[in-house]
C-alpha cells in the first residue's frame, strides 16, 4: 500500500470507537466559532500525546499520524484548528492535512475563519489549498496551479497529484518535463480554471 493509499484509505481506528470515547458536551471557543464534540479525558490525552511527537515525525510516520487524526474526527478538530496556526510549517501543514483528510465539509468555514498570516509558508499554503479542495471549497485551486510552476520537482509533482485527486484533470502535466512543455500544460490548467470561474464554480481566490 502506498503512502497516498494510507492517507486516502479507510480509518485505522473505527470512527464509531472514536465517537464512543467522546464526552456528551460540545467544546467551546474553537477557532472559527464552531462548536465541536469534546473528546473524553482518555482520548484527549491520546490527542495530546500525538501533538507532542508531531514535530519529530517524518515520512510515513507523519502520514500515519494524519490518518490517525482524521480517523478520530470531530473530537480532534478544535485542537487541530489551533495547530493550523503553529509557527512551525511542518506542524501547521500536518494539522491542515488531517482536517482535509477527515472529509468533513463543516470544517471549511472554520479553516477559512482562522487568522492566517499574511505571508503563508508555501508548504502550508499548498496543504491548505488541498484541504479546502478536498472539503468542497475550490476557492484556492489557483494556489495548486501556481505550484505547478515551482522550481522544486517534488512540489510540482505534489501539486499535480493534489489537483488530479479532486478535479480528475491533468492536462498532460508532467513535473519532469522540460520547462516549455510544463508551461504549455500550466496554460491549459489556467484556461480551465478561468472557465470554471466564469461558470461560478470557483470563488475568488485569497491574496495570500
C-alpha positions in Angstrom: 0.0 0.0 0.0 1.4 3.4 -1.0 1.6 6.4 1.3 -1.1 8.1 -0.7 -3.4 5.0 -0.2 -2.7 5.0 3.5 -3.8 8.6 3.7 -6.9 8.3 1.5 -7.9 4.8 2.6 -10.3 3.7 5.4 -9.6 4.7 9.0 -7.2 2.6 11.1 -9.3 3.4 14.1 -13.0 2.9 13.5 -14.8 6.2 13.8 -17.5 4.7 15.9 -14.9 3.9 18.6 -13.6 7.5 18.5 -17.1 8.9 18.8 -17.9 6.5 21.6 -14.9 7.9 23.6 -16.3 11.4 23.5 -17.9 13.4 26.2 -21.5 14.5 25.6 -20.7 18.2 26.0 -19.5 20.2 23.0 -16.3 22.2 23.0 -16.5 25.9 23.3 -14.4 28.7 21.9 -13.0 26.7 19.0 -11.4 28.7 16.2 -13.9 29.8 13.6 -16.7 29.9 16.2 -17.8 26.3 15.5 -18.8 24.1 18.5 -17.2 20.6 18.2 -17.7 17.5 20.2 -15.3 17.2 23.1 -13.0 14.1 23.5 -13.2 12.1 26.7 -10.3 12.6 29.1 -8.6 9.4 27.8 -9.0 10.4 24.1 -7.9 14.0 24.9 -4.7 12.5 26.4 -4.1 10.4 23.3 -4.5 13.5 21.1 -2.1 15.5 23.2 0.4 12.6 23.1 0.3 12.7 19.3 0.6 16.5 19.3 3.8 16.3 21.4 5.6 14.0 19.0 4.2 15.6 15.8 7.2 17.9 15.2 9.6 15.0 15.3 7.7 12.7 12.9 8.6 12.4 9.2 7.7 10.5 6.1 5.4 7.5 6.6 5.1 8.2 10.3 3.7 11.6 9.6 1.2 10.2 7.1 0.1 7.6 9.7 -0.4 10.5 12.2 -2.5 12.4 9.7 -4.5 9.3 9.2 -5.0 8.8 12.9 -6.2 12.4 13.5 -8.6 12.1 10.6 -10.0 8.8 11.9 -10.6 10.4 15.4 -12.6 13.0 13.6 -14.6 15.7 15.3 -13.2 15.3 18.8 -9.8 16.4 17.4 -11.0 19.3 15.3 -10.6 22.1 17.9 -7.0 21.0 18.7 -6.1 20.7 15.1 -7.5 24.1 14.2 -5.2 25.7 16.9 -2.3 23.8 15.4 -3.0 25.2 11.9 -1.6 28.5 13.1 1.5 26.9 14.7 4.6 28.9 13.5 6.4 25.7 12.5 5.3 25.0 8.9 5.5 21.2 9.3 3.2 21.2 12.3 0.8 23.6 10.7 0.7 21.7 7.4 0.2 18.4 9.2 -2.8 19.8 11.1 -4.4 21.2 7.9 -3.8 17.9 6.1 -5.5 16.0 8.9 -8.6 18.3 8.7 -8.7 17.9 4.9 -8.4 14.1 5.2 -11.4 14.0 7.5 -13.7 14.7 4.6 -15.9 16.8 6.9 -17.1 19.8 4.9 -18.3 21.6 8.0 -14.6 22.4 8.6 -14.5 24.8 5.6 -15.8 27.8 7.4 -13.6 27.2 10.5 -10.5 26.8 8.3 -11.3 30.0 6.3 -12.0 31.9 9.5 -8.6 31.3 11.0 -6.2 34.3 11.4 -3.8 33.1 8.8 -0.5 35.0 8.5 -0.3 37.4 5.5 2.8 35.6 4.3 2.0 31.9 4.4 4.8 29.4 4.1 4.5 27.6 0.7 4.1 24.1 2.4 1.2 25.4 4.5 -0.3 27.3 1.6 -0.4 24.3 -0.7 -1.6 22.0 2.1 -4.4 24.4 2.9 -5.4 24.6 -0.7 -5.6 20.9 -1.0 -7.5 20.5 2.3 -10.1 23.0 1.2 -10.4 21.4 -2.2 -11.0 18.0 -0.6 -13.7 19.5 1.6 -15.5 21.1 -1.3 -14.1 24.6 -1.3 -12.3 25.2 -4.6 -11.5 28.9 -3.9 -7.8 28.1 -3.6 -7.4 25.8 -6.5 -5.2 28.5 -8.1 -2.6 28.0 -5.4 -2.0 24.5 -6.5 -1.9 25.6 -10.2 0.8 28.1 -9.1 2.7 25.2 -7.5 3.0 23.5 -10.9 5.5 26.3 -11.8 7.6 25.7 -8.7 11.4 25.1 -9.1 11.1 22.1 -6.9 10.3 18.8 -8.7 8.7 17.4 -5.5 6.4 20.5 -5.2 5.4 20.3 -8.8 4.6 16.6 -8.5 2.7 17.1 -5.2 0.5 19.9 -6.6 -0.2 17.9 -9.8 -1.3 14.9 -7.7 -3.5 17.1 -5.4 -5.2 18.7 -8.4 -5.8 15.4 -10.1 -7.1 13.8 -6.9 -10.1 16.2 -6.8 -10.6 17.5 -10.3 -9.7 14.3 -12.2 -7.9 16.6 -14.6 -4.2 16.5 -15.5 -3.9 18.3 -18.9 -0.8 16.2 -19.7 1.3 18.0 -17.0 4.5 16.1 -16.3 6.5 17.5 -13.4 9.7 16.1 -15.0 9.1 17.5 -18.5 11.2 20.4 -19.8 10.1 24.0 -18.9 8.4 24.6 -22.3 6.2 21.5 -22.0 5.3 22.3 -18.4 4.4 25.9 -19.3 2.0 24.7 -22.0 0.3 22.3 -19.6 0.0 25.1 -17.0 -1.5 27.3 -19.6 -4.2 24.6 -20.2 -4.7 24.4 -16.4 -5.2 28.2 -16.1 -7.6 28.2 -19.1 -9.7 25.5 -17.4 -9.5 27.4 -14.1 -10.8 30.6 -15.8 -13.6 28.7 -17.5 -14.7 27.1 -14.2 -14.6 30.6 -12.5 -16.8 32.0 -15.3 -19.3 29.2 -14.6 -19.4 30.2 -10.9 -17.7 27.0 -9.7 -14.7 28.8 -8.2 -14.9 31.6 -5.7 -12.5 34.5 -5.6 -9.1 33.2 -4.5 -7.3 34.6 -1.5 -4.5 37.1 -2.0 -2.0 35.3 0.3 
